[in-house]
């Protein structure tokens, strides 16, 4: 009986490998079909998101037209011309109504959006918030002020897309702490603005909402990833906006669009319910911060946000109210300065802007001292890039299993997709001729063991001590330095990620840093650009020259830096730079 039974079972045993093969093939096919179906669903959601935006903007238009018909006497041009501080004053004394201000900015935002494609969503709740603001007994510091927010800042009922189709269909369940505090202060969030796909480069383009262009020159990028904010504010469609910054995403749009922007110390403002980045990062600090037309607007904003509501809603935020004494001090400053970090030489107009500002500060009675930031090539690759892509870019690349890569991000993503061994081989082969690119490829290999992770963290601490030691040896209060600019021609930011060395440094160090426009590109700057060779004379230097040419008349900014938790000193320095630059401009015009 037993042998007979075994003979009956033998054919089944012999068939087992075939069955396994069939099962494996079936599973593979099922997986591929499922993946194809999910991608189709993502594409369908993207089409629906675009239709939803058209409908939202239509509702926005209807609300504006109804208000204009009922209130033909509103002087829109007067409202739009008011700086934030003056606007708040007039709202407080009731010489302007919150209705007229909100609907004027709604109308202007629609106009700017038609011009540059910067608005992704209309926050219809602003109409109800308007009624609450009008009936509030206690008026906040931003009472009745319309504010715009970046796509990635959480707002209940609205999607934070991060420029990815797979995030569509998942609206936020509650407001971010930032939005909650803004509402407590009487501000009225009214639109969300466009970003770069995945927030990974400093352009402003994604496959859901398309390309945002610079309102000052449509051939140029507004910067990114907070480029929609930069374009909207520069176009006059918002008086105060908010972006996020992991490597320059507030400061670069501010530089490209001629605005003032502040990147605070990490966690000086709450980051709860914000999508700061979709990569895995270890040594780079991201944060949220304000963007506006002038420094006074940033200062008023920080006064409003650094309040008990912020500290109560997010207990991880240090309870440090705005320090008026530091901000209003008139004591002369000791200012370190540099016009290049030694890694990426910026265009002639940028170095001119730093030196002209340095001269103005010296003439105003401040002490200005040369400063050399240590080892920026090391920081850029071993601390910033390796810290940002500690997993070799795996978390980021996962996002593109369901989403198509935006053309403006292809250059970056293709580098991240290279196999580990190929990155190492290419890094070795290119080192003699293109050392910067070689180091960049090595950095993209990431950190693959607990020991390497620990070493990366230790290296970051050592570098911070080295930088602080150099700062303290010179007894500095603040630093004046360049910021990437002027605005790049469309398509170039994604192909020059290494050019952000001027901004990424202060994310690695976690220092507050702000941007202030001080001059514009001249014909002489454009002529000098023809002789630009950079520090290395490699393809990246040649590409930078191509990226910034044709920028005559566009704004050029400088960067102002202070030590951690000293936002008030940073703003005071920014205000001094702004005052001196405006005085010089007026004197030149006269």
Steps between C-alpha positions, in 0.01 A plus 500: 500500500764752596716457183186525287402819677846642445480423126168683489658804665818502288352676195379776731850540643649513149249770399578719802775714329265571210225598737738728685612661173139559399422651838804728480414614149139557598607703804738710289230567241249581774749740662574675171129528418432638848784750463367605158152545645633710789697721257186542293313599816771752585476651149123516532533681833740747342249579226230539762730727708545729200123510448451573871744789476308647207178470700661651812637795304156539343341525846768749594417708192126489574554617858717789379255610232209497742694711750610748232142545381381567854799721591605699191659771716789282626837644396693184419818675385527683833460178700756314289753780539499486881790325678384240751565721804291784351229256395474361853484852642213599272313179574540560872369856483214390270599732217510181288258210530625140507252426218655751264851377577422129457304536176756739356773244556280219370452700180870580469601139570277386212664753271852396603411133464381554143836658431740258670303188614573513873173423686404134548198527729243750629437472875129568490482506880659846481151644447386355835825602671432853382175507699676365809770765472241775481329382819811422708528708814873451543682602185812309408814655354403380152130573531336499155824433308465257205789253494608243244654165591717251315339178378685291760362694800213302647150651484195298608300366207767588244766273349871553549607350168877555514460503122425126496186338363508219756429749783179617334173386658635526855395838643652616826299408808593813691681829461873515559603681817623788285156545343330473840719776642450718192124471549536583870682817395215593264676411174291358217667225292345530153705300246757222477791540258703289262823310570763287332430127476596327827645835619836374374622786283487877491280530194119503527350233278305177539281283279179584687498879477775573249777760489490824697700782339662811645266803485800726434606300193301206368811336357636469851419271792344643818724269701383220724382297649284785640488654152123545489524718810783704352314555173169591667652752742732652238203535265306687769245223565591451867637726769636220723575138420659192651746251358721222631878471475724192500782634282387849396133458406397828663816696425541401134149608389551818701829562319359417155184709548644802685335429836601481864488153654601353835612146575479475880687262725345155477199473733490870587166470318301177517544250218212275605280392206744637244647295217853640517654241271431159355859377526662322790737744668707496814728802526298771324247715684180606327262768620215734409539875461344820360547674165395860428590821320696659786672419828237679711244245377720208607554662839130555560436141397755361745358719778159352432610136478732489800210501743343286773274326248805372309668376816178338629405326176852364448685452831817405310538861387717689753286765676706794374282805431623761252787697660419865431811622681733314264308602189479871590863533615714756317838373621747472209545144379810290441433345163693224329475488122605290200416524130565134416497179699783349293277225363265665250601845376187706447457752213674842499178683593476298821854576610441867415186499717693364799782755468268797448299395807820455700607855411162643602517319833850630568394855418207460741740430788499119512817293518535270200754218509597243233378151587588171333244221546693177551495198266184569298581223250500258793176644642324493164569134431585320823249679725225646280461259206592189696279610787210586270523167317624283783321200348658554159180664377289185553212678678483762226516249216212306656280802432559462128386138482148643468576850368667612179806722547451865406741594215655770720601235754624232257866594524497460878290185510713330233807552719322359804388194300852393410592172672733529798793334324460713188497818711825389662663417165392829341617690807843339469528562123387864512706608801809622306304726263178578692572472874177674603286258300701208633439605861133555421462144365678356803265692730196356320612152602362584843560352842457123519589394854434614859873572530496734197184667630668563835810634326289737290333640810835538678648676194209745501560586867872546437435731205252713696759545775762595241272759341395646836863517613591705192195724561587557868870560433393803296237596761234530230134592544384409150626402154438661159538263206366423151189305410451319171363732232394679289203294373594198291365439152225236504628144501837571663434461877451123477831469316703699753410366843859558620461876452300526825816491712437861609168410661537135603783589741260664741261205494788273598606745772136573595563878511227755425557664162311761304510646150475869409505640144758778471558572130421385145702347218665762280631495144850505650418188703378327186821593320715375792306173497654419161837467676367283784684167532410404856732327745539180299425589138301176478161434333316619812674838486422534129140404568467766772612766254230386258238482775532862615566681173234733364413633846550877458257681731427197717553525879820399677488421872738432787469257789503603868586238764491484880562235764226248594192642676602856411232572238453846648866588441481354150193717425668807648797443270271442202316824577829692512607354165161583349509857635848566366429342160180702458681817603772433245241435229317822577825696501594353161159583352519859628 
